[in-house]
Amino acid sequence: MKKIILFLSMILPVTTFAKLQVAATTTDLAAIVKQVGKEQVEVFAIAKGTQDPHQVEAKPSFMVKLRSTDLVIAQGLELESAWIQPLIQGARNPKLTGKDGLLELAVDLEPIEIPKGDVSRAEGDVHPGGNPHFQLDPVRLGKAALLIAKRLDELEPAQKEFFQKNAAAFQSEMNEKLKNWQERIKKSGVAEIVTYHKTFSYFCDRFGIRCNLQLEPKPGIPPTASHLLAVIDQMKKKNIKLVFIENLYEDSVGEKLKKDVPGVRVYRLPVAVDGEPGVQTNADLIERIVKAVEEGGR
Amino acid sequence: MHLKSCRIGMFLWIFALGLNAFAISAPNMSANALLLYRNSNFHKEDTNFTTPDQTPNGFDVQETELQFYADVDPYTRLSMLLSIAPHYTSDGTSVSEEWGIEPEELFAESNTVPNITFKVGKFKAFMGKHNTLHTHAYPLIEAPLANTYLMGDEGLNDVGVSAALLIPTSWFNEFTLQYLRGKGGNDEFNSPTPGEGVGLVHWKNLVDLSEDLTLEVGASYASGGNSYRKDTVLSGADLTLKWRPLEGGRYTSLLWATEYLTRTQAQADVSDETGGGLASWLQYQFAERWAATYRYDNLKVTNSFDPVNLPNDTWERHSLALTYAPSEFSSYRFEYDQRHGGPVNSNGDTTEKVFYLQANFTIGAHPAHAY
């Protein structure tokens, strides 16, 4: 009996303090999980910061990682629909196959740009539930932290207060920085930006910048010569001098714009944590973009 | 199962009526259409009323696939893939076109069993790498010679059961056991002995050599009774290197795959028939919408039991294709194949030269990014 108790006393601490294993589909979500879970959670990101999350391949090595994962956190709204289910199925992990195994966040974060009427691929690779790229909005990031904490609580009720406190701290940090970012953007005087894809929509919406012109003629469709001419025409008419190209995309389009639009400033920017050296947190990422707005407005 | 065009039309109409109700619980539905123009010095179907060519020259619908999958309940998911394709028949004086619809795959898989996926139904057997691909995902328009001539037009595809175990190692290490009836279109088996099916094992390994580069190595073996009351044995090996950089992977990637497949058939009192072939292809994506593919494949057959359809010869083929994909949901491919050896055409030509133009369209659920 003593041996059994000794054995249990040896393994129980391990069991009690085993870290939750979380997979995040993007580096942005992984960064939030790190803030919420801290030392109680181990997290890895499937899509890297320099990868287009629409285009990730279902590499079997991710199935191996998902085999011992307790939870997958995704942005949702079909951003990862081409690869997340094959990965989960390939992992053969019963924890993930049920509804509770996959937490999709964007649907609960008041998505914008929800297409009206019939959704057709004639409009490109549209997301019927709305734009999934909320990672550049500090307010939604804060709310996402609360949603993540809620699900982590369910998996590890003993750490409920810990997760809630960390999520609240993250949300406060985001809200605090928001004021500073809003002031700086207002001061920059930038009113409209051309972007490659609709990755910046939530950022623009939050900071009162118009981002209605995209270099893609339709979502997921590479720029065409005729569309670029139309964009250049609009830029000249509206006197738009700032272009943001997500660094997932090649910059040859930017070079063309520099030639054809006098005085234009083109920035290739990260749109995910780890998207470039030095961008290690969600705040770093937004700070990087706010600085680009400031520079572009000078 | 072959139905007349009107019966297929009625089937699709009834099917479409049911889609709306079905869609709520089963959103994963898609359809794929392959349209093909072929110009070959071998395909002269109009002159042969006894055995009409099933792959004639000219414009044709190569195949249409309807795919559905959804969870049945918390424990099981069901996948169904229906293939609709034209079929050519002859009344002795003229060739007519008929349309056939058949379940290319229809299987249920376990959803909650740890480490193992159990599967039951009709499915593409895990015999090598290419055999598991659907037509619209082929790297080139035709399957490798060894796949087509040693396992049939549809490959090794049969009703059976499967268990795929993910072995707990640090790399992807999967061991699959399958048992098939050995019936249907699988002429290399079809044992007349009741209950004599086909056993198959496959071992797949995939290692990340770096974040940009993966190496996949697989081995397959299948054995079962054949129609000569002896055994047919299939074995194969495959190796794939895939490179897609984390930065710029949208615009450039490279894949090199090589597969070897061999078949030995036995019958009483004669030497075993042997056939074996290699296929090696290189696919280079050089721009966001463009990719070029080259493949070399061969097949060597000795002691053939059916020298008319499977001549004792060494066949070799070179294929070169250029693919343009305006979006994830459509692509156009121009391909040139040159084959030497094997069947001879009505003019006595021993070299087949084929030009293809293929259009590939998908509607419905977002296609999964298979690796």
HADDOCK unambig.tbl for C-alpha pairs under 7 A between the chains (distance, minus, plus):
assign (segid A and resid 50 and name CA) (segid B and resid 246 and name CA) 6.24 0.50 0.50
assign (segid A and resid 50 and name CA) (segid B and resid 247 and name CA) 5.61 0.50 0.50
assign (segid A and resid 51 and name CA) (segid B and resid 246 and name CA) 5.79 0.50 0.50
assign (segid A and resid 51 and name CA) (segid B and resid 247 and name CA) 6.49 0.50 0.50
assign (segid A and resid 57 and name CA) (segid B and resid 369 and name CA) 5.48 0.50 0.50
assign (segid A and resid 57 and name CA) (segid B and resid 370 and name CA) 6.80 0.50 0.50
assign (segid A and resid 57 and name CA) (segid B and resid 371 and name CA) 6.09 0.50 0.50
assign (segid A and resid 58 and name CA) (segid B and resid 369 and name CA) 6.09 0.50 0.50
assign (segid A and resid 58 and name CA) (segid B and resid 370 and name CA) 6.04 0.50 0.50
assign (segid A and resid 58 and name CA) (segid B and resid 371 and name CA) 5.58 0.50 0.50
assign (segid A and resid 59 and name CA) (segid B and resid 371 and name CA) 5.77 0.50 0.50
assign (segid A and resid 60 and name CA) (segid B and resid 172 and name CA) 6.04 0.50 0.50
assign (segid A and resid 60 and name CA) (segid B and resid 206 and name CA) 6.97 0.50 0.50
assign (segid A and resid 61 and name CA) (segid B and resid 171 and name CA) 6.31 0.50 0.50
assign (segid A and resid 61 and name CA) (segid B and resid 172 and name CA) 5.61 0.50 0.50
assign (segid A and resid 61 and name CA) (segid B and resid 208 and name CA) 6.96 0.50 0.50
assign (segid A and resid 64 and name CA) (segid B and resid 171 and name CA) 6.71 0.50 0.50
assign (segid A and resid 64 and name CA) (segid B and resid 172 and name CA) 5.91 0.50 0.50
assign (segid A and resid 82 and name CA) (segid B and resid 366 and name CA) 5.95 0.50 0.50
assign (segid A and resid 82 and name CA) (segid B and resid 367 and name CA) 5.98 0.50 0.50
assign (segid A and resid 82 and name CA) (segid B and resid 368 and name CA) 4.35 0.50 0.50
assign (segid A and resid 82 and name CA) (segid B and resid 369 and name CA) 5.51 0.50 0.50
assign (segid A and resid 83 and name CA) (segid B and resid 368 and name CA) 5.82 0.50 0.50
assign (segid A and resid 83 and name CA) (segid B and resid 369 and name CA) 5.61 0.50 0.50
assign (segid A and resid 92 and name CA) (segid B and resid 113 and name CA) 6.78 0.50 0.50
assign (segid A and resid 92 and name CA) (segid B and resid 114 and name CA) 5.43 0.50 0.50
assign (segid A and resid 92 and name CA) (segid B and resid 115 and name CA) 4.88 0.50 0.50
assign (segid A and resid 92 and name CA) (segid B and resid 116 and name CA) 6.18 0.50 0.50
assign (segid A and resid 92 and name CA) (segid B and resid 117 and name CA) 6.70 0.50 0.50
assign (segid A and resid 93 and name CA) (segid B and resid 112 and name CA) 6.98 0.50 0.50
assign (segid A and resid 93 and name CA) (segid B and resid 114 and name CA) 5.39 0.50 0.50
assign (segid A and resid 93 and name CA) (segid B and resid 115 and name CA) 6.56 0.50 0.50
assign (segid A and resid 94 and name CA) (segid B and resid 112 and name CA) 4.50 0.50 0.50
assign (segid A and resid 94 and name CA) (segid B and resid 113 and name CA) 6.37 0.50 0.50
assign (segid A and resid 94 and name CA) (segid B and resid 114 and name CA) 5.91 0.50 0.50
assign (segid A and resid 97 and name CA) (segid B and resid 111 and name CA) 6.59 0.50 0.50
assign (segid A and resid 97 and name CA) (segid B and resid 112 and name CA) 6.69 0.50 0.50
assign (segid A and resid 98 and name CA) (segid B and resid 74 and name CA) 6.84 0.50 0.50
assign (segid A and resid 221 and name CA) (segid B and resid 327 and name CA) 6.41 0.50 0.50
assign (segid A and resid 248 and name CA) (segid B and resid 248 and name CA) 6.90 0.50 0.50
